[in-house]
Amino acid sequence: MNTEPAFDVIILGAGAAGMMCALTAGQQGLRVLLLEKSNKPGKKILMSGGGRCNFTNLHTAPENFISANPHFCKSALSRYTPWHFIELVARHDIPYHEKELGQLFCDRSSKDIVNMLLDECAAGGVELRLNVAVVDLVVGAQIKVTTDQGTFHADHLVVATGGLSIPKMGGSDFGYQLAERLGLSILPKRAALVPFIFTDQHKALFAALSGSAIAVSVSVPDQSTAPTFQHQMLFTHRGLSGPAMLQISSYWQQGHALCIDLLPGIEVLAELTASKSHAPNQTLVQWLSHHWPKKVAEALLTWQFPDWAVRSLQALNQQQLQLVANWLGGWLLKPSGTEGYRTAEVTLGGVDTTALSSKTMACQTQPNVYFIGEVVDVTGHLGGFNFQWAWASGHAAGQALLESKRS
């Protein structure tokens, strides 16, 4: 194996955070080596947003992130905002649109974002190597990285290796192992922004409705600090998915129940009582079909109230209508689990932020090593927030690298 010339910084991982850090450091004159174990950079970027990449969110705020230290993300997010990234996108003439709730997507393809980042890296003279396997890594006053493509030396190391989510896209525990080697704590990890599965009697019910969706509001009764999310719930062959379910999965823990308001914003008992007066011959299924697809209304009502579903409203007394309203306003379900890292968009938990500088992302005890992106215990909500954390943390480390060299 040959020994390559020294670099100012070696970055492990050419994902969103790694490429942002590389282009930031490279364009400031630093010699940057970007190593990626996969055969192409930005694999998760390419698959995100259904292939159109939900690259940021206009409403990004610290409240959109989960961390044992909710204040940690504030510094980086305040110094690199969605508008900074939008400016970069506009400079590359990439057409985009706001889908909903501040979520920005490419009009054409996620490839536009990856190509933009690669062009920016090239402008900074970043050396990118793909299909690289790290064999050994020595961390000291200098960094030595031994790979199957040679041995590389640098003054600094940036770990942007991501988390455990979607292993086929490159998810691994490499970054966590390295952090532990350096004496950093790793907070408990689990799959987040992930669909729920059911193995009980609900599985067949949900499978029969697979592909159907309704608007719901969902919360976790056992988690008083968890927010309530209102959005679409999608029935799948294995359970429940859709934006509302993915969001709440980041707060749900094994063994806990979900509380689902099936008709959010509607005074169900008042509406049922009024309908009973002006359309007494209408059945429960017919009434609910005004709000949901008939297939869903029929299946869920027959499941929950088999003796009442096709009765006329006139045939139901006030107590029975109250029971229907109670169920629609707070259906308690206990998932068997989630689909796990295989389909999870992110990994919750990770490198404990108490060991890192919120300004630079550097280790407190090893200041020439930085951790950025998903490997850190900062997890965003669904809707472009995790990409914004990648851009912000990558930019913070990139800026800090220059300051460190100057000092």
Contacts in CASP RR format, 6 or more apart in sequence:
PFRMAT RR
TARGET T0000
AUTHOR 0000-0000-0000
METHOD contacts of the structure
MODEL  1
MNTEPAFDVIILGAGAAGMMCALTAGQQGLRVLLLEKSNKPGKKILMSGG
GRCNFTNLHTAPENFISANPHFCKSALSRYTPWHFIELVARHDIPYHEKE
LGQLFCDRSSKDIVNMLLDECAAGGVELRLNVAVVDLVVGAQIKVTTDQG
TFHADHLVVATGGLSIPKMGGSDFGYQLAERLGLSILPKRAALVPFIFTD
QHKALFAALSGSAIAVSVSVPDQSTAPTFQHQMLFTHRGLSGPAMLQISS
YWQQGHALCIDLLPGIEVLAELTASKSHAPNQTLVQWLSHHWPKKVAEAL
LTWQFPDWAVRSLQALNQQQLQLVANWLGGWLLKPSGTEGYRTAEVTLGG
VDTTALSSKTMACQTQPNVYFIGEVVDVTGHLGGFNFQWAWASGHAAGQA
LLESKRS
1 146 0 8 1.000
1 150 0 8 1.000
1 151 0 8 1.000
2 150 0 8 1.000
2 151 0 8 1.000
3 150 0 8 1.000
3 151 0 8 1.000
3 153 0 8 1.000
4 33 0 8 1.000
4 150 0 8 1.000
4 151 0 8 1.000
4 152 0 8 1.000
4 153 0 8 1.000
5 153 0 8 1.000
6 31 0 8 1.000
6 142 0 8 1.000
6 153 0 8 1.000
6 154 0 8 1.000
6 155 0 8 1.000
7 31 0 8 1.000
7 32 0 8 1.000
7 33 0 8 1.000
7 127 0 8 1.000
7 152 0 8 1.000
7 153 0 8 1.000
7 154 0 8 1.000
7 155 0 8 1.000
8 25 0 8 1.000
8 30 0 8 1.000
8 31 0 8 1.000
8 32 0 8 1.000
8 154 0 8 1.000
8 155 0 8 1.000
8 156 0 8 1.000
8 401 0 8 1.000
8 405 0 8 1.000
9 25 0 8 1.000
9 30 0 8 1.000
9 31 0 8 1.000
9 32 0 8 1.000
9 33 0 8 1.000
9 154 0 8 1.000
9 155 0 8 1.000
9 156 0 8 1.000
9 157 0 8 1.000
9 158 0 8 1.000
9 401 0 8 1.000
10 33 0 8 1.000
10 35 0 8 1.000
10 143 0 8 1.000
10 145 0 8 1.000
10 152 0 8 1.000
10 154 0 8 1.000
10 156 0 8 1.000
10 157 0 8 1.000
10 158 0 8 1.000
11 18 0 8 1.000
11 21 0 8 1.000
11 22 0 8 1.000
11 32 0 8 1.000
11 33 0 8 1.000
11 34 0 8 1.000
11 35 0 8 1.000
11 157 0 8 1.000
11 158 0 8 1.000
11 160 0 8 1.000
12 35 0 8 1.000
12 134 0 8 1.000
12 145 0 8 1.000
12 157 0 8 1.000
12 158 0 8 1.000
12 159 0 8 1.000
12 160 0 8 1.000
12 161 0 8 1.000
12 174 0 8 1.000
12 175 0 8 1.000
13 34 0 8 1.000
13 35 0 8 1.000
13 36 0 8 1.000
13 37 0 8 1.000
13 160 0 8 1.000
13 161 0 8 1.000
13 162 0 8 1.000
14 22 0 8 1.000
14 34 0 8 1.000
14 35 0 8 1.000
14 36 0 8 1.000
14 38 0 8 1.000
14 41 0 8 1.000
14 42 0 8 1.000
14 128 0 8 1.000
14 130 0 8 1.000
14 160 0 8 1.000
15 36 0 8 1.000
15 41 0 8 1.000
15 42 0 8 1.000
15 43 0 8 1.000
15 44 0 8 1.000
15 45 0 8 1.000
15 160 0 8 1.000
15 162 0 8 1.000
15 390 0 8 1.000
16 42 0 8 1.000
16 44 0 8 1.000
16 45 0 8 1.000
16 117 0 8 1.000
16 373 0 8 1.000
16 387 0 8 1.000
16 390 0 8 1.000
16 391 0 8 1.000
17 160 0 8 1.000
17 162 0 8 1.000
17 372 0 8 1.000
17 373 0 8 1.000
17 374 0 8 1.000
17 389 0 8 1.000
17 390 0 8 1.000
17 391 0 8 1.000
17 393 0 8 1.000
17 394 0 8 1.000
18 34 0 8 1.000
18 158 0 8 1.000
18 160 0 8 1.000
18 372 0 8 1.000
18 373 0 8 1.000
18 390 0 8 1.000
18 394 0 8 1.000
19 34 0 8 1.000
19 41 0 8 1.000
19 42 0 8 1.000
19 117 0 8 1.000
19 118 0 8 1.000
19 120 0 8 1.000
19 121 0 8 1.000
20 117 0 8 1.000
20 390 0 8 1.000
20 391 0 8 1.000
20 394 0 8 1.000
20 395 0 8 1.000
21 158 0 8 1.000
21 160 0 8 1.000
21 370 0 8 1.000
21 372 0 8 1.000
21 394 0 8 1.000
21 395 0 8 1.000
21 397 0 8 1.000
21 398 0 8 1.000
21 401 0 8 1.000
22 32 0 8 1.000
22 34 0 8 1.000
22 121 0 8 1.000
22 126 0 8 1.000
22 128 0 8 1.000
23 117 0 8 1.000
23 120 0 8 1.000
23 121 0 8 1.000
23 123 0 8 1.000
23 124 0 8 1.000
23 126 0 8 1.000
24 394 0 8 1.000
24 395 0 8 1.000
24 397 0 8 1.000
24 398 0 8 1.000
24 399 0 8 1.000
25 32 0 8 1.000
25 397 0 8 1.000
25 398 0 8 1.000
25 401 0 8 1.000
25 402 0 8 1.000
26 32 0 8 1.000
26 121 0 8 1.000
26 124 0 8 1.000
26 125 0 8 1.000
26 126 0 8 1.000
27 120 0 8 1.000
27 123 0 8 1.000
27 124 0 8 1.000
28 398 0 8 1.000
28 399 0 8 1.000
28 401 0 8 1.000
28 402 0 8 1.000
29 124 0 8 1.000
29 402 0 8 1.000
30 401 0 8 1.000
30 402 0 8 1.000
30 405 0 8 1.000
32 121 0 8 1.000
32 124 0 8 1.000
32 125 0 8 1.000
32 126 0 8 1.000
32 127 0 8 1.000
33 126 0 8 1.000
33 127 0 8 1.000
33 129 0 8 1.000
33 152 0 8 1.000
33 154 0 8 1.000
34 41 0 8 1.000
34 121 0 8 1.000
34 126 0 8 1.000
34 127 0 8 1.000
34 128 0 8 1.000
34 129 0 8 1.000
35 129 0 8 1.000
35 132 0 8 1.000
35 134 0 8 1.000
35 145 0 8 1.000
35 147 0 8 1.000
35 152 0 8 1.000
36 128 0 8 1.000
36 129 0 8 1.000
36 130 0 8 1.000
36 131 0 8 1.000
36 132 0 8 1.000
37 131 0 8 1.000
37 132 0 8 1.000
37 133 0 8 1.000
37 134 0 8 1.000
37 170 0 8 1.000
37 172 0 8 1.000
38 130 0 8 1.000
38 131 0 8 1.000
38 169 0 8 1.000
38 170 0 8 1.000
39 130 0 8 1.000
39 131 0 8 1.000
40 46 0 8 1.000
40 130 0 8 1.000
41 114 0 8 1.000
41 117 0 8 1.000
41 118 0 8 1.000
41 128 0 8 1.000
41 130 0 8 1.000
42 114 0 8 1.000
42 117 0 8 1.000
43 169 0 8 1.000
43 170 0 8 1.000
44 166 0 8 1.000
44 169 0 8 1.000
45 53 0 8 1.000
45 110 0 8 1.000
45 113 0 8 1.000
45 114 0 8 1.000
45 117 0 8 1.000
45 387 0 8 1.000
46 53 0 8 1.000
46 110 0 8 1.000
46 111 0 8 1.000
46 114 0 8 1.000
47 110 0 8 1.000
47 166 0 8 1.000
47 169 0 8 1.000
48 54 0 8 1.000
48 110 0 8 1.000
48 387 0 8 1.000
49 105 0 8 1.000
49 110 0 8 1.000
50 110 0 8 1.000
51 109 0 8 1.000
51 110 0 8 1.000
52 105 0 8 1.000
52 106 0 8 1.000
52 107 0 8 1.000
52 108 0 8 1.000
52 109 0 8 1.000
52 110 0 8 1.000
53 105 0 8 1.000
53 106 0 8 1.000
53 109 0 8 1.000
53 110 0 8 1.000
53 112 0 8 1.000
53 113 0 8 1.000
53 387 0 8 1.000
54 99 0 8 1.000
54 103 0 8 1.000
54 104 0 8 1.000
54 105 0 8 1.000
54 383 0 8 1.000
54 384 0 8 1.000
54 387 0 8 1.000
55 85 0 8 1.000
55 89 0 8 1.000
55 96 0 8 1.000
55 104 0 8 1.000
55 105 0 8 1.000
55 106 0 8 1.000
55 113 0 8 1.000
55 384 0 8 1.000
55 387 0 8 1.000
56 82 0 8 1.000
56 85 0 8 1.000
56 86 0 8 1.000
56 104 0 8 1.000
56 384 0 8 1.000
56 387 0 8 1.000
56 388 0 8 1.000
56 391 0 8 1.000
57 64 0 8 1.000
57 82 0 8 1.000
57 101 0 8 1.000
57 102 0 8 1.000
57 103 0 8 1.000
57 104 0 8 1.000
57 383 0 8 1.000
57 384 0 8 1.000
57 385 0 8 1.000
57 388 0 8 1.000
58 82 0 8 1.000
58 98 0 8 1.000
58 102 0 8 1.000
58 104 0 8 1.000
59 101 0 8 1.000
59 102 0 8 1.000
60 77 0 8 1.000
60 81 0 8 1.000
60 82 0 8 1.000
60 385 0 8 1.000
60 388 0 8 1.000
61 77 0 8 1.000
62 70 0 8 1.000
62 71 0 8 1.000
62 73 0 8 1.000
62 74 0 8 1.000
62 77 0 8 1.000
64 380 0 8 1.000
64 381 0 8 1.000
64 385 0 8 1.000
65 73 0 8 1.000
65 378 0 8 1.000
65 379 0 8 1.000
65 380 0 8 1.000
65 381 0 8 1.000
65 385 0 8 1.000
65 389 0 8 1.000
66 192 0 8 1.000
66 250 0 8 1.000
66 251 0 8 1.000
66 348 0 8 1.000
66 378 0 8 1.000
66 379 0 8 1.000
66 380 0 8 1.000
66 381 0 8 1.000
67 73 0 8 1.000
67 349 0 8 1.000
67 353 0 8 1.000
67 377 0 8 1.000
67 378 0 8 1.000
67 379 0 8 1.000
68 187 0 8 1.000
68 349 0 8 1.000
68 352 0 8 1.000
68 353 0 8 1.000
68 377 0 8 1.000
69 353 0 8 1.000
69 354 0 8 1.000
69 377 0 8 1.000
71 358 0 8 1.000
72 353 0 8 1.000
72 356 0 8 1.000
72 358 0 8 1.000
72 377 0 8 1.000
72 378 0 8 1.000
73 358 0 8 1.000
73 378 0 8 1.000
73 389 0 8 1.000
73 392 0 8 1.000
74 358 0 8 1.000
75 358 0 8 1.000
75 359 0 8 1.000
75 396 0 8 1.000
76 358 0 8 1.000
76 359 0 8 1.000
76 361 0 8 1.000
76 389 0 8 1.000
76 392 0 8 1.000
76 393 0 8 1.000
76 394 0 8 1.000
76 395 0 8 1.000
76 396 0 8 1.000
77 388 0 8 1.000
77 389 0 8 1.000
77 392 0 8 1.000
79 392 0 8 1.000
79 395 0 8 1.000
79 396 0 8 1.000
79 399 0 8 1.000
80 391 0 8 1.000
80 392 0 8 1.000
80 394 0 8 1.000
80 395 0 8 1.000
80 396 0 8 1.000
81 392 0 8 1.000
82 104 0 8 1.000
82 388 0 8 1.000
84 391 0 8 1.000
84 395 0 8 1.000
85 388 0 8 1.000
85 391 0 8 1.000
86 96 0 8 1.000
86 104 0 8 1.000
88 116 0 8 1.000
88 120 0 8 1.000
89 96 0 8 1.000
89 113 0 8 1.000
89 116 0 8 1.000
92 112 0 8 1.000
92 116 0 8 1.000
92 119 0 8 1.000
94 106 0 8 1.000
94 107 0 8 1.000
94 108 0 8 1.000
94 112 0 8 1.000
94 113 0 8 1.000
94 116 0 8 1.000
95 106 0 8 1.000
95 107 0 8 1.000
95 108 0 8 1.000
96 104 0 8 1.000
96 105 0 8 1.000
96 106 0 8 1.000
96 107 0 8 1.000
97 104 0 8 1.000
97 105 0 8 1.000
97 107 0 8 1.000
98 104 0 8 1.000
98 105 0 8 1.000
99 105 0 8 1.000
101 383 0 8 1.000
102 383 0 8 1.000
103 383 0 8 1.000
103 384 0 8 1.000
104 384 0 8 1.000
106 112 0 8 1.000
106 113 0 8 1.000
118 128 0 8 1.000
121 128 0 8 1.000
129 149 0 8 1.000
131 149 0 8 1.000
132 147 0 8 1.000
132 148 0 8 1.000
132 149 0 8 1.000
133 147 0 8 1.000
133 148 0 8 1.000
134 145 0 8 1.000
134 146 0 8 1.000
134 147 0 8 1.000
134 174 0 8 1.000
135 146 0 8 1.000
135 147 0 8 1.000
135 148 0 8 1.000
136 144 0 8 1.000
136 145 0 8 1.000
136 146 0 8 1.000
137 143 0 8 1.000
137 144 0 8 1.000
137 145 0 8 1.000
137 146 0 8 1.000
137 157 0 8 1.000
137 178 0 8 1.000
138 144 0 8 1.000
138 145 0 8 1.000
138 146 0 8 1.000
139 157 0 8 1.000
139 181 0 8 1.000
139 182 0 8 1.000
139 366 0 8 1.000
139 369 0 8 1.000
140 366 0 8 1.000
140 368 0 8 1.000
141 368 0 8 1.000
142 153 0 8 1.000
142 154 0 8 1.000
142 155 0 8 1.000
143 153 0 8 1.000
143 154 0 8 1.000
143 155 0 8 1.000
143 156 0 8 1.000
143 157 0 8 1.000
143 368 0 8 1.000
143 369 0 8 1.000
144 151 0 8 1.000
144 152 0 8 1.000
144 153 0 8 1.000
145 151 0 8 1.000
145 152 0 8 1.000
145 153 0 8 1.000
145 154 0 8 1.000
145 157 0 8 1.000
155 368 0 8 1.000
155 405 0 8 1.000
156 368 0 8 1.000
156 369 0 8 1.000
156 370 0 8 1.000
156 401 0 8 1.000
156 404 0 8 1.000
157 368 0 8 1.000
157 369 0 8 1.000
157 370 0 8 1.000
158 361 0 8 1.000
158 369 0 8 1.000
158 370 0 8 1.000
158 371 0 8 1.000
158 372 0 8 1.000
158 394 0 8 1.000
158 397 0 8 1.000
158 398 0 8 1.000
158 401 0 8 1.000
159 175 0 8 1.000
159 178 0 8 1.000
159 179 0 8 1.000
159 369 0 8 1.000
159 370 0 8 1.000
159 371 0 8 1.000
159 372 0 8 1.000
159 375 0 8 1.000
160 372 0 8 1.000
160 373 0 8 1.000
160 375 0 8 1.000
160 394 0 8 1.000
161 171 0 8 1.000
161 172 0 8 1.000
161 174 0 8 1.000
161 175 0 8 1.000
161 178 0 8 1.000
161 375 0 8 1.000
162 171 0 8 1.000
162 172 0 8 1.000
162 175 0 8 1.000
162 347 0 8 1.000
162 373 0 8 1.000
162 374 0 8 1.000
162 375 0 8 1.000
163 171 0 8 1.000
163 172 0 8 1.000
163 173 0 8 1.000
163 175 0 8 1.000
163 176 0 8 1.000
163 189 0 8 1.000
163 346 0 8 1.000
163 347 0 8 1.000
163 350 0 8 1.000
163 374 0 8 1.000
163 375 0 8 1.000
164 171 0 8 1.000
164 172 0 8 1.000
164 173 0 8 1.000
164 189 0 8 1.000
164 191 0 8 1.000
164 341 0 8 1.000
164 344 0 8 1.000
164 347 0 8 1.000
165 171 0 8 1.000
165 191 0 8 1.000
165 192 0 8 1.000
165 341 0 8 1.000
165 344 0 8 1.000
165 345 0 8 1.000
165 346 0 8 1.000
165 347 0 8 1.000
165 374 0 8 1.000
166 341 0 8 1.000
166 342 0 8 1.000
166 343 0 8 1.000
166 344 0 8 1.000
166 345 0 8 1.000
167 341 0 8 1.000
167 342 0 8 1.000
171 341 0 8 1.000
175 351 0 8 1.000
175 371 0 8 1.000
175 375 0 8 1.000
176 186 0 8 1.000
176 189 0 8 1.000
176 350 0 8 1.000
176 351 0 8 1.000
176 375 0 8 1.000
179 186 0 8 1.000
179 350 0 8 1.000
179 351 0 8 1.000
179 355 0 8 1.000
179 371 0 8 1.000
179 375 0 8 1.000
180 186 0 8 1.000
182 363 0 8 1.000
182 365 0 8 1.000
182 366 0 8 1.000
182 369 0 8 1.000
183 355 0 8 1.000
183 365 0 8 1.000
184 351 0 8 1.000
184 352 0 8 1.000
184 355 0 8 1.000
184 363 0 8 1.000
184 371 0 8 1.000
185 351 0 8 1.000
185 352 0 8 1.000
185 354 0 8 1.000
185 355 0 8 1.000
186 349 0 8 1.000
186 350 0 8 1.000
186 351 0 8 1.000
186 352 0 8 1.000
187 349 0 8 1.000
187 350 0 8 1.000
187 351 0 8 1.000
187 352 0 8 1.000
187 377 0 8 1.000
188 349 0 8 1.000
189 347 0 8 1.000
189 348 0 8 1.000
189 349 0 8 1.000
189 350 0 8 1.000
190 347 0 8 1.000
190 348 0 8 1.000
190 349 0 8 1.000
191 249 0 8 1.000
191 338 0 8 1.000
191 339 0 8 1.000
191 340 0 8 1.000
191 341 0 8 1.000
191 344 0 8 1.000
191 347 0 8 1.000
191 348 0 8 1.000
192 249 0 8 1.000
192 250 0 8 1.000
192 344 0 8 1.000
192 345 0 8 1.000
192 346 0 8 1.000
192 347 0 8 1.000
192 348 0 8 1.000
192 379 0 8 1.000
193 246 0 8 1.000
193 247 0 8 1.000
193 249 0 8 1.000
193 250 0 8 1.000
193 344 0 8 1.000
193 345 0 8 1.000
193 346 0 8 1.000
193 382 0 8 1.000
194 246 0 8 1.000
194 249 0 8 1.000
194 338 0 8 1.000
194 339 0 8 1.000
194 340 0 8 1.000
194 343 0 8 1.000
194 344 0 8 1.000
194 345 0 8 1.000
195 236 0 8 1.000
195 238 0 8 1.000
195 239 0 8 1.000
195 240 0 8 1.000
195 241 0 8 1.000
195 242 0 8 1.000
195 245 0 8 1.000
195 246 0 8 1.000
195 249 0 8 1.000
195 338 0 8 1.000
195 339 0 8 1.000
195 343 0 8 1.000
196 239 0 8 1.000
196 240 0 8 1.000
196 241 0 8 1.000
196 245 0 8 1.000
196 249 0 8 1.000
196 252 0 8 1.000
196 258 0 8 1.000
196 335 0 8 1.000
196 336 0 8 1.000
196 337 0 8 1.000
196 338 0 8 1.000
196 339 0 8 1.000
197 203 0 8 1.000
197 238 0 8 1.000
197 239 0 8 1.000
197 335 0 8 1.000
197 336 0 8 1.000
197 337 0 8 1.000
197 338 0 8 1.000
197 339 0 8 1.000
198 206 0 8 1.000
198 238 0 8 1.000
198 239 0 8 1.000
198 240 0 8 1.000
198 333 0 8 1.000
198 335 0 8 1.000
198 336 0 8 1.000
199 336 0 8 1.000
200 336 0 8 1.000
202 239 0 8 1.000
202 333 0 8 1.000
203 238 0 8 1.000
203 239 0 8 1.000
205 299 0 8 1.000
205 300 0 8 1.000
205 303 0 8 1.000
206 235 0 8 1.000
206 236 0 8 1.000
206 237 0 8 1.000
206 238 0 8 1.000
206 239 0 8 1.000
206 240 0 8 1.000
207 235 0 8 1.000
207 236 0 8 1.000
207 237 0 8 1.000
207 238 0 8 1.000
207 239 0 8 1.000
208 299 0 8 1.000
209 235 0 8 1.000
209 295 0 8 1.000
209 296 0 8 1.000
209 299 0 8 1.000
209 300 0 8 1.000
210 235 0 8 1.000
210 236 0 8 1.000
210 237 0 8 1.000
211 234 0 8 1.000
211 235 0 8 1.000
211 236 0 8 1.000
212 234 0 8 1.000
212 235 0 8 1.000
212 293 0 8 1.000
212 295 0 8 1.000
212 296 0 8 1.000
213 232 0 8 1.000
213 233 0 8 1.000
213 234 0 8 1.000
213 235 0 8 1.000
213 242 0 8 1.000
214 232 0 8 1.000
214 233 0 8 1.000
214 262 0 8 1.000
214 291 0 8 1.000
214 292 0 8 1.000
214 293 0 8 1.000
214 296 0 8 1.000
215 230 0 8 1.000
215 231 0 8 1.000
215 232 0 8 1.000
215 233 0 8 1.000
215 264 0 8 1.000
216 230 0 8 1.000
216 231 0 8 1.000
216 232 0 8 1.000
216 233 0 8 1.000
216 244 0 8 1.000
216 260 0 8 1.000
216 261 0 8 1.000
216 262 0 8 1.000
216 264 0 8 1.000
217 228 0 8 1.000
217 229 0 8 1.000
217 230 0 8 1.000
217 244 0 8 1.000
217 260 0 8 1.000
217 261 0 8 1.000
217 264 0 8 1.000
217 265 0 8 1.000
218 228 0 8 1.000
218 229 0 8 1.000
218 230 0 8 1.000
218 233 0 8 1.000
218 244 0 8 1.000
218 245 0 8 1.000
218 247 0 8 1.000
218 248 0 8 1.000
218 258 0 8 1.000
218 259 0 8 1.000
218 260 0 8 1.000
218 261 0 8 1.000
219 226 0 8 1.000
219 227 0 8 1.000
219 228 0 8 1.000
219 229 0 8 1.000
219 248 0 8 1.000
219 258 0 8 1.000
219 259 0 8 1.000
220 226 0 8 1.000
220 248 0 8 1.000
220 251 0 8 1.000
220 252 0 8 1.000
220 253 0 8 1.000
220 256 0 8 1.000
220 257 0 8 1.000
220 258 0 8 1.000
220 259 0 8 1.000
221 256 0 8 1.000
221 257 0 8 1.000
221 259 0 8 1.000
221 332 0 8 1.000
222 253 0 8 1.000
222 256 0 8 1.000
222 257 0 8 1.000
223 251 0 8 1.000
223 252 0 8 1.000
223 253 0 8 1.000
223 256 0 8 1.000
226 248 0 8 1.000
226 251 0 8 1.000
227 251 0 8 1.000
229 243 0 8 1.000
229 244 0 8 1.000
229 247 0 8 1.000
229 248 0 8 1.000
230 244 0 8 1.000
230 264 0 8 1.000
231 242 0 8 1.000
231 243 0 8 1.000
231 244 0 8 1.000
231 247 0 8 1.000
232 242 0 8 1.000
232 243 0 8 1.000
232 244 0 8 1.000
233 240 0 8 1.000
233 241 0 8 1.000
233 242 0 8 1.000
233 244 0 8 1.000
233 245 0 8 1.000
233 260 0 8 1.000
234 240 0 8 1.000
234 241 0 8 1.000
234 242 0 8 1.000
234 245 0 8 1.000
235 296 0 8 1.000
238 339 0 8 1.000
239 335 0 8 1.000
240 333 0 8 1.000
240 335 0 8 1.000
243 382 0 8 1.000
246 345 0 8 1.000
246 382 0 8 1.000
247 381 0 8 1.000
247 382 0 8 1.000
248 258 0 8 1.000
249 338 0 8 1.000
250 348 0 8 1.000
250 379 0 8 1.000
250 380 0 8 1.000
250 381 0 8 1.000
252 258 0 8 1.000
252 335 0 8 1.000
252 338 0 8 1.000
254 337 0 8 1.000
255 334 0 8 1.000
256 334 0 8 1.000
257 332 0 8 1.000
257 333 0 8 1.000
257 334 0 8 1.000
258 332 0 8 1.000
258 333 0 8 1.000
258 334 0 8 1.000
258 335 0 8 1.000
259 330 0 8 1.000
259 331 0 8 1.000
259 332 0 8 1.000
260 329 0 8 1.000
260 330 0 8 1.000
260 331 0 8 1.000
260 332 0 8 1.000
260 333 0 8 1.000
261 328 0 8 1.000
261 329 0 8 1.000
261 330 0 8 1.000
261 331 0 8 1.000
262 300 0 8 1.000
262 327 0 8 1.000
262 328 0 8 1.000
262 329 0 8 1.000
262 330 0 8 1.000
262 331 0 8 1.000
263 291 0 8 1.000
263 328 0 8 1.000
263 329 0 8 1.000
266 291 0 8 1.000
268 324 0 8 1.000
268 325 0 8 1.000
268 328 0 8 1.000
268 329 0 8 1.000
269 321 0 8 1.000
269 322 0 8 1.000
269 325 0 8 1.000
272 287 0 8 1.000
272 313 0 8 1.000
272 321 0 8 1.000
272 324 0 8 1.000
272 325 0 8 1.000
273 318 0 8 1.000
273 321 0 8 1.000
275 282 0 8 1.000
275 287 0 8 1.000
275 313 0 8 1.000
276 313 0 8 1.000
276 314 0 8 1.000
276 316 0 8 1.000
276 321 0 8 1.000
279 287 0 8 1.000
279 313 0 8 1.000
280 312 0 8 1.000
280 313 0 8 1.000
280 314 0 8 1.000
281 312 0 8 1.000
281 313 0 8 1.000
281 314 0 8 1.000
282 312 0 8 1.000
282 313 0 8 1.000
283 309 0 8 1.000
283 310 0 8 1.000
283 311 0 8 1.000
283 312 0 8 1.000
283 313 0 8 1.000
284 301 0 8 1.000
284 305 0 8 1.000
284 308 0 8 1.000
284 309 0 8 1.000
284 310 0 8 1.000
284 311 0 8 1.000
284 313 0 8 1.000
284 316 0 8 1.000
284 324 0 8 1.000
285 294 0 8 1.000
285 297 0 8 1.000
285 298 0 8 1.000
285 301 0 8 1.000
285 302 0 8 1.000
285 309 0 8 1.000
285 310 0 8 1.000
287 313 0 8 1.000
288 297 0 8 1.000
288 301 0 8 1.000
289 297 0 8 1.000
289 298 0 8 1.000
291 297 0 8 1.000
292 300 0 8 1.000
298 309 0 8 1.000
301 308 0 8 1.000
301 309 0 8 1.000
302 309 0 8 1.000
304 327 0 8 1.000
305 323 0 8 1.000
305 324 0 8 1.000
305 327 0 8 1.000
308 316 0 8 1.000
308 320 0 8 1.000
308 324 0 8 1.000
313 321 0 8 1.000
316 324 0 8 1.000
338 344 0 8 1.000
341 347 0 8 1.000
345 382 0 8 1.000
345 386 0 8 1.000
346 374 0 8 1.000
346 379 0 8 1.000
346 380 0 8 1.000
346 386 0 8 1.000
347 374 0 8 1.000
347 379 0 8 1.000
348 379 0 8 1.000
349 377 0 8 1.000
349 379 0 8 1.000
350 375 0 8 1.000
350 376 0 8 1.000
350 377 0 8 1.000
351 371 0 8 1.000
351 375 0 8 1.000
351 376 0 8 1.000
351 377 0 8 1.000
352 377 0 8 1.000
353 376 0 8 1.000
353 377 0 8 1.000
353 378 0 8 1.000
355 363 0 8 1.000
355 364 0 8 1.000
355 365 0 8 1.000
356 362 0 8 1.000
356 363 0 8 1.000
356 364 0 8 1.000
356 371 0 8 1.000
356 376 0 8 1.000
357 364 0 8 1.000
357 400 0 8 1.000
359 396 0 8 1.000
359 400 0 8 1.000
360 370 0 8 1.000
360 396 0 8 1.000
360 397 0 8 1.000
360 399 0 8 1.000
360 400 0 8 1.000
360 403 0 8 1.000
360 404 0 8 1.000
361 370 0 8 1.000
361 371 0 8 1.000
361 372 0 8 1.000
361 376 0 8 1.000
361 393 0 8 1.000
361 394 0 8 1.000
361 396 0 8 1.000
361 397 0 8 1.000
361 400 0 8 1.000
362 368 0 8 1.000
362 369 0 8 1.000
362 370 0 8 1.000
362 397 0 8 1.000
362 400 0 8 1.000
362 404 0 8 1.000
363 369 0 8 1.000
363 370 0 8 1.000
363 371 0 8 1.000
367 404 0 8 1.000
368 404 0 8 1.000
370 397 0 8 1.000
370 400 0 8 1.000
370 401 0 8 1.000
372 390 0 8 1.000
372 393 0 8 1.000
372 394 0 8 1.000
372 396 0 8 1.000
372 397 0 8 1.000
373 389 0 8 1.000
373 390 0 8 1.000
373 393 0 8 1.000
373 394 0 8 1.000
374 386 0 8 1.000
374 390 0 8 1.000
376 393 0 8 1.000
378 389 0 8 1.000
378 393 0 8 1.000
379 386 0 8 1.000
380 386 0 8 1.000
380 389 0 8 1.000
END
